[in-house]
Amino acid sequence: MRATTLRNRVSGQFWWAASVVALLLVIAVLVAIFGFVISRGLPALKPSVLFTVTSGTSGGLANAIAGTFLLVICGVVLVTLIGIGTALWMVEFANPSQRRLVRFAIDVLAGVPSIVVGYFLYVALVESLGWGFSLLAGAISLTIIMLPFVVRAADLALSGVPRALRDGAIALGARPATVTFSIAIPWAIPGILTGLLVATGIGLGETAPLIYTAGWSNFMPSLAPTHSPVGYLTYVVWTFISMPFSDSHALAYAAAALLMILIFTLNLVSRTAVDYWVLRTRGG
Amino acid sequence: MDSNLGYAGGAPKARLPLLQRIGTQRVVRFLFGSAATISTLVIVLMLVFLGIYAFPAIRFNGLGILTQSVWNIGDQYGSGHVVRAGITAMQGAQFGGLVFVFGTVVTAFVAMLFAVPLSLLVAVALVYRVPPRLRPLVNAVVELMAGVPSVVYGLWGIVVLVPFIGQRLGPWTTEHLGFLPFLGGPAGSGNGLLASSVLLSLMAMPFMVATIRDVILAQEKSIFEASMALGSTSWQAVTKAVMPSVTNGIFAAVLVALGRALGETMAVLMVCGGAVGIFAQNIFQSVNTIAAVIVSQLESALTDPTGLAQKSLAELALMLFVITLFVNIVARLILHGADRSGEA
């Protein structure tokens, strides 16, 4: 490379400045979006909104809040079982080529557009199996969306269990299952938990896969797994902002603010609490 | 690493007595193995199910789904039918997806035009210019941005971005810069290509920034330092030495982001303008994407008694699936190649 000329120095300084400006710009846009949602949403988030159900295009969000929680909880339960099971199989049982195959499948699944998952489940579960818009169909769609996040996190966490720890347990006469359940899983729990929290945030914010699986309902969700549509918060944001009434706009802002607060809190918890836990248990 | 076995608690010998009698290992292996097959199974089922379901539409539409731009579910009130390739549809039914394919590709492409250079700049600033003390904070901001739901981007798009484009940017640009390609002609309402692409680029950036930052950090610092020692400026060291060594990682990140932009639904649906049967003539006009049209057209498709409209949407979904699958596989191949060259 040739020695630095004045021109190179000046253009270098220009591009460094441009990169910092780009960074500030991106942060500014995020702050603007966040500020916009919170400033419009918080005034609309009255207690009455939290405890009354939607009626037509006004009323409250109680049904959507309950529905979102119900869908996400069911989805998280399913994804915990499937995701951790998948990761454990990859790390503890699979041979390298099987592991590659499952990793490939997970990468592919992560790239499938969520509306394709939604439409597939609409055709398969809602129509062909005749479940109708329902809690179970919605929860399954969230499970498929969340699965890659959980598997990747759990795979990474379980692969990181120190060899010495496993060898030590085996040398002490532990059975393979004991090594898995008493050594590997406890060690990997913080990483797995972070993955689950990230996935929960994704599930809270999803819309496209739910539209034609969970449907929408103005009423509090029944606990019936099928044949009973469920409302959720992102639906309110999407549809109510396009209506010509200020009541429905207020509900859309309130739902958006609520989602942002929930996701922000989850993010904060996964960053701080999990780090703290790792420090505590591993004596950092 | 201190092997701290203490927290493993009492050895759970008594926890699984029954399982141990019938062979814990085998049962556990079976359970975990079945969990692991689910991801593969879902992908195969998705392809097969959508394929079988869409098959009548594939036969009826033929290549028209890619070459025609008219989407019409047919005359619901007439009694006439058309039969093509042995498939019955309502009179006048035509399912051309060209407008949606065009919109999908163009919105994602324009979004990448914004997002790729910006993400490169931001990632470089993050690695080399943000003081170490501020780094966790900035990283947290980037991560938080990745977690913002797409409907929230869409909400901001509808209320802030679309009026700005429709009332200020669009009219001003078409008037003063209208002689440039894709900038002339009617500015439209603000709902359209530009609004969709801006939202898509905002949504793509956190992932790209984080990934590019990570591949740069994973490269040895020595490349930067060696280049500096050879007398280059710091910017030259970054662009001429560090960046070329991580091109594969950057390409893969861009492709994964592109795949997501192609399939993004809600934000685009909210600001794209929902074009049916018309192509945008400039960056301000209304467009539509495959993902958005699946949501916006399904309700009317359900009124088609022959079911062909619904099946044509499934055909579009299948197409979107195949496109994103292709993009992601290419991304993986590039990354895989990068891994191997890293080992060598």
Interface residues (C-beta under 8 A of the other chain):
Chain A: M1 R2 A3 T4 N8 R9 S11 G12 Q13 W15 W16 A18 S19 V20 A22 L23 L25 V26 I27 V29 L30 A32 I33 F34 F36 V37 R40 L81 I82 G83 I84 G85 T86 L88 W89 M90 E92 F93 A94 L101 V102 F104 A105 I106 D107 V108 L109 A110 G111 V112 P113 S114 I115 V116 V117 Y119 F120 Y122 V123 A124 I144 L147 P148 V151 P162 A164 L165 G168 A169 A174 R175 P176 A177 T178 T180 F181 S182 I183 P186 V198 G201 I202 L204 G205 E206 T207 A208 I211 Y212 T234 V237 W238 I241 S242 A252 Y253 A256 L259 M260 I263 F264 L266 N267 R271 T281 R282 G283
Chain B: M1 D2 S3 N4 L5 Y7 A8 G9 A11 P12 K13 R15 L16 L19 Q20 T24 Q25 V28 R29 L31 F32 G33 S34 A35 A36 I38 S39 T40 V42 I43 L45 M46 F49 L50 Y53 L118 L121 V122 V124 A125 L126 Y128 R129 V130 V138 A140 V141 V142 E143 L144 M145 G147 V148 P149 S150 V151 V152 Y153 G154 L155 W156 I158 V159 V160 L202 M205 V209 S227 L230 G231 S232 T233 S234 W235 Q236 T239 K240 V256 G259 R260 L262 G263 E264 T265 M266 L269 M270 A291 I294 V295 L298 L313 A314 A317 L320 F321 T324 L325 V327 N328 I329 R332
